[in-house]
Amino acid sequence: MNAWKPSRRSLTKALGLGAAATFLPLLRPRSSRAASDIPTRVVLFWAGHGVPRQTYTFKSAGGGAPTATDFVFPQVREPFNTIKKDLIALSGLGMLSASVDKTAPANAHYDGETHSLAAINRANADTAGGPSIDQYIAKAINSPSPVTKVPSLSLALAVDGNVSATKVCTQASGQVVSLDVTPSAVYKRLFANFMPPSMTPPIMTGPSAAEVAAAQDKSVLDFVLNDFDAVKPKLSREQQTKLDAHQSAVRDLEKSLTLGGGPGGTFMPGAGCADPTSTVTAGTGNAYPGSGAMHQANITSMFRLVQSAFACDLTRVALLCLADPFSEAFGYQSGAYGTTDAHDLIHKTSYNNAGSLKDNPDAMATVAKWHQWEATQFVSLLDLLRKIPEVDGSSMLDHTVVLLCGQIGEHGHELDALPWVIGGGSAVGFSGGRFLQLDKQPHNNLFVSLAQAMGVQTNTFGNPAVCTGPLAGLRV
């Protein structure tokens, strides 16, 4: 495969997060501005535990049975109601591929984890036998030649090096893709070797390579903001409003990833803050003081990096594996309700016979806060994407499909009735504000729809024995 080689024009377009060539096509004749010029992106927002089935009953606004357009998210995911117009709630989707897999999983979690994104028979007891959908799409859209610098981002929103879902992302059968956990490393991978026109390559007697790299990193944002100021006087009031949104995104990124201040030239998220993935001792988990705040800082940094990477068209595919919240985020105390830890709490609040706490209102309220926290993170990501306007007057969210998914459907490891939700993507047929009632449809079909929305010509994904094509009624 040929290497992606940016031109000067593509750099001023991409790394500008709003530089004139890309984010000001509103300066071009209106006839040349079309949605077809805007890339489609996809994000897999992977949050592992499903929700307790007894808490996940949809109703209409009036309290009756839900309809396709009259529905309310249940209290366990109440934050979704604030952005319901951008969401599609899926009901009746299942991992049918797991039910026909003859290779036994190493444990109940691997049963769902190996099938959640690959939807094909396992290569062995703990690894999928094919590519995960993010890697499948990334390879397809970057073949025969690359269209983006980075084919995909595979990120774990961790805080102490303990990466969950370590095998959920696979490039091929048995080939696991490592997840990036450090925002600074992701930033360097995305923005390495940027050289704006005002800079010249270093010479032997000049500054060190590290100094040049730091200057390059910092100059990305300085160069862009100068570009904004130069263009502004030429714009109408409406155009200046759109430009201001891009400029705010650039400044937010600069604040969340203060450049050049960390050990060894690493980037620090937030002025005066430490890199959340390098300052916590591995393995300390919830006992580490302030770990919840660090985890949240890490999540915010990763979200903004995805926003920036998409805005710069450095990649069009991202996988975000959300680690479990720290105790302070949802009010759990070790040993509460007779549980050994938060993982034990998850299983004991299942709807089935193993759910010994399913009728305990305090335990159920605690796990509801857990899932509300997850929903809040999802809403935050969509809000960031919504802030970036596109050339046709829509937003980046309209051109980005964000799938909330995970390894199980319910706290008891069940793989049917997956409580998955789609956000955004209205420009490619994923019209929001809908409750889609399905009849035991394989999640393979959903992945076919995602691939097709990304321009991949396919009618099957994963195990062809259960896949029947794109998910009926999803794209309108």
N, C-alpha and C positions, 0 to 999 in steps of 0.2 A: 504494500500500500504506500502511495506517495505521502510524504510529510505535508502537513498543512503549512503553507507559507503565506503569511499575511503581507499584503502590500501596504505602502504608506497610507493609501486611501482607506483600506480596511481597518488599519489601526486607528486612524482618526475617527472612523465610523464606530468601531467596536469598543475600544478601550475608553471612548469618550462618555459612555453611559448617557449619551444625549448630544454628542458632538454633531455638527451640522450635517455631515454626510449621511448619517443614519437616522438620528432622532429629530432632525428637522427637515424631513422630506416634505413637510407642509410648505416649505419654500419653493418646491417644485410646482409645475402646473397641476391643478387639481386632477386633470384627466390621467396623470401618471401615477396617482396615488391609489393603490388598490390593496385590498386585504390579501390578495394572492402574493404580494411582495413580502408579507410578514411571515416569518417562520413559525411553525407550530412546535410547541415544546410539551414535554410530559414529565411529571414528577410522581414517583411512587412514595407515598408517605406511609411508612411501614411501622405500625404500632402493635406490638405482638399479641395482646390478650383477648381481643373480642370484648363483648359486654355480656353481663348476666342476662340470659334470655327472658327471665321473668320481668325485667325492668325495661325491655325494649319493645314496647307495644306502641304503635303509631295510632293517633286519633286525628280526626278532623278538628278544625278550629272550634267547632261547636261541641266537641266531645264525642261525636259519633265515629262511624267507620271512616277511615281515610279514603280519599280519592286520589287520582293522579295529580291533581293540582291543589287540593285542599287537605293539608296534612300538617302535623306539628311534631317536631322531634321530641322524644320523651325526655324526661328530666335528666336522665343519665348523660344525655348529650345536648343539654339545653343551650349551650353557646351557639350551636348551629342555627338556631332559630333567628339569630340576628342577621345571618347572611343566606337565608334559605333560598332566596331568588337565584343564587349562584350555585346551588347544590342539586344533585340528583341522589335521592336515597334509594338504595337497591334492597329489595326483599326477595328471598327465594334463591339466591345465588349460593352454589356449593362447590366444594373441591371434589367433584366426582372422580377426578383423576386419581385421587388417593385411594378411593374405594376399589379400584381395579389393579392397584399396584401389588405385585406378588412378592416384592422384596420387603421384608419386615423392617420397620424403623427401629433405631436404637432405643428410642423412648417415645412417649406420646407427643412430646413437643416436636421432635424431628419429623413425625408423621405429617404435621401441617407445615412446618418450616420448609421442608424439602419440596413441597407441592405448591406453596403459597404463590410463588412467582414463576416457577418453571412448569408446573402442571403436567409433569411427565413422570414415568416410572423412575424410581431411584437408581443411581449407579451403585450405591452400597447403602448400608444402614443409616448413614447420616448425611448423604450428599445427593443432590438432584442429578438426574440423568440427562440433562439438557440445559440450554441457556435460560437464565431468568429473562423475563420479558423486557426489562430495561436494557440488558446486554444484546438481546435479539434485535431490538429496534435500533440501538446505537450502531450496531454493525451494519444493519441494512441501509440506514440512511447515509452512512459514511462509506459506502461501496458503490462503484469501484474506486472512487477517490474521495478523500475526506471533505466534508462541508464545514466542519468546525475544528478548531484547534484541539479540543479535548472531546473524544467521542461521548463520554458520559462521566458524571460524578457519582461515586458510590460512597456515601457519607454515613457515619455512625454518630449520633448526637449524644456522645458519651461525655464523661467528665474525669474518670480516673483510670482510663485504659482498659476497663472491663467492658469489652464490646459485646453487646447482645447481637443475636442474629448473625453470627460470624460466617455462616454458610448459606445465607439466604440468597446471596448474589453469586451467580455462576456464569462463566463465559461459555462453557460447553459441558458435556457430561463429565462429572467428577472434577471439574476445574473451578475452584472457588476463587472469587475476586475479593481481595482484601478491602476492607472499608477504611476510609480515611477518617481519623478522629480529631485531627488538629486543624483549626481554622487557618493558622499561619501557613501550614504546609499546603493547604488547598489554595490559599491566595497565591503563593509562589508558583504553584503548578499552573494556575490560570494566567497570571500576569507576568510570567518570566520573559525576559528579553525584550520588554517594551522599550523602544527608543524613539521618543518624539523628535520631530524635525530639528528642534533647537539643540539637541545633544549630539555629540560626536563619539565614535567608539574610543575606548581608552587606548593610550599608547604606552609603550614600555616604561617610560619615566613618569607617567601620570599617576592618578589615584589607583588604589588597590581594587581588585575585582569586587570585594565586598562593599567598598565605598561606592563604586559605580552602580552596583546592583541596588544599593539602598537609594541612591539618587534616582535611578530609573523607577523604582517602585513609588517613591514619593511624587515623581514628576507626572505619573499617570493622571493623578487627580488635579494637580496644579495646571497641567496642560489643558485639561478638559474645562476647568472653571474659567481659564483665560479665554478659551474658545467660546464659551457661553457669553461672556461679556462683550466679545467682539461682534457677535451675531445679534444680540438683543435689540440694538437700535433699529434694525431693519424689520422688526416684527410688529404685527398688530397686537392689540391688547390680548386677544384670544390666544395668539401664538405665544406671547410672552408667558401667559398662564401655564401653558403646556411645558414650556421650557423651564419654568420655575420648579415644576414637579420633578423634572430630571435633575436639576441642580440640587434639590433637596436630597434626592436619593444618593447623589455623589457625596454630599457632605455627611449624610448619615453613615455611609460606608467608611468615610475617612475617620469619623469619630469612633466607630465600632472596631476598626482595625487601625489604630494609631500606628503609623509606620516607623520602623527602624528602632523601636525603643526597647526591645527585649533582648535577652541573652543571645549572643551569637547572631544578632541582626534579625531575630524573630519579630513578628508583628504582635502587638498587644491589643486585645479587644477592649476598647474603651480607654479614655485618657486616664492614666494612672492605674489601670487594672492589669492583673497578670493574665497570661494566657490560661484559660480555664482547663486546658488539657495537659499542661505541663507543671502546674503548681500543686496538684493533688497527688498524694502518694497512692500508687496503684494498690488496689485491694482494700482500701480503707472504707469505701462505700459510704453509707449514710452516717457513719460515726464521725466523718471528717467535718470539722467546724466550717460552716459557710458553704458546704458542698452544693446545697440546693441553689444558692445564688450563682455559683460558678456554672452549674449545669445550665441554668437559664441563660447565662451570658454566652455559653457555648452554642446553645440552640439559636439564639438571636444572631450570632456571628455567621453560623452556617446558613441560616435563612437569607441573610443579606448577600452572602457569597453566591447563592443560587440566583437571587434576583439580579445581581450584577453580571454573572456569567451569561444569563439569558439575555439581558439587555445588551450585552456586548457581542452576543452570538458566538461566544466561545464554546458553548455546548448547548444541546437542546434536550438532553436527557439527564435526569437526576434521580437517584434513590436516596431517601433520607430515612435511616432507621432510628426511630425515637427510643431512647433508653427509658426505663421506668423512672417515674418521678421519685425524688427524695421525700422522705417521710413528712417533712414540714409542708410539702406542697399539697398534701391531702389529709393531713391530720392523723396519720397512723402512728401508734406507739408500739414498739416491739413487745410481743406477748399479749397484746390486746385481744379480747374475745376468745382467749385460749389458743391463739395462733402462734406459730413459731417465728414467722416473718411475713413480709408482705406477699410473697409468692404463695405461702400457705393460705393467706386471706383470700387471694384470688380464687383458689380452688374450692375453698369452703363456702364461697358465696355463689357457687354454681346452682343452676335451677334443678339439677338432677339429684339422685339419692345421696351422692357424695357431698352435696352442699349442706353441711350441718348448720351453717349460719345464714341460710337463705331466708329464714324468717326472723332474723335478728335485725331490728330496724337500725341500730347504731352501726353494725358492721356493714349493712347495705348502704347506709349514708356515706360511710367512709369510702367504699369502692366507687360510689357514684361520683365523689369528689375526684377520685383518680381519673375516671373517664372524662369528667368535665375538664380537668387539666389537659388531657390529651386533645380534646376538642378545641380548647383555647389555643393550643399551639398550632393546630391546623388552621384556625381562623386567622391567626397572626400571619402565617405564611401567605394565605390568600390575600390578606390586606396589603402586604408588601408588593405582591404581583399586581394588584389593582392600582397601585399608585403610579405605575409606569404607563403613560399614554402611548398608544400606537399611532401610526401615520394616518389611519383611516378614522380616527376619533374614538376608537375602542381602547381597551386597556390590554396590558400584557396578560392579565388573567383570562381575558376572552380568548386568547390564542394559546393558552396553556391548560392542559388537562392534568388535574391533580387528583390522584386516587388514594383515598385513605383505605389501607388494607392491613393485613396481619396474618399471623400463623394459625390462629384458631378463630372460630366463630363465637365461642362462648367459654366461660371460665372452666368448664369441664372437659376441654379438649375437643369438643364437637367441631366438625368441619362442614356442616350444613348450615343453612340460614346465615351466611356471612353478613355481618352488619357493615358492609362496605359502603362508602360514600364517594361520589365524584364531585369535584369542585372545578369551576371554570370551564373553558373549552367551548363557549357558546359559538365562537366563530367557525368551529369545525363540527358543528352539529350537536354538541352536548348542551342542549338547552336546559337551563336550571329551573328551579322551582317545581320539581317533579318528584313524585313517589312512584317508583317503577316496581310493580308487583310481578315477579317472575315465577315460573312453575318449575322449580328444581333445575335451573339452568346451570351448566358447567361454567366455572370461572374461566376456562379456556376461551369461551366465546367472548367474554369481556376483553380479554387480551387481544383477540383478533380485531375487535373494534378499535382498541387503542392503537394497534399497529397500523390499521388502515387510516386512521385519523392522522398519523404521522407520515403518510404517503407510502407505506410499505404495501406492496401488492401481494396479499396473502389471504387465504380463506381458512387457514388452520394454524394452530399453535399448540405446542405440547403434544400430549397423547392424542393421535388422530382417532382413536377408538371412542373417545368421549366428546371430542370437539365437533360441532356441527355448523361452524361458521360464525359470522359476527352476531353479537347479541341483539336479538330482535327488539325493536322499539326503543333502543338506546339513543341512537343518533337520529335527529329529526331535521 
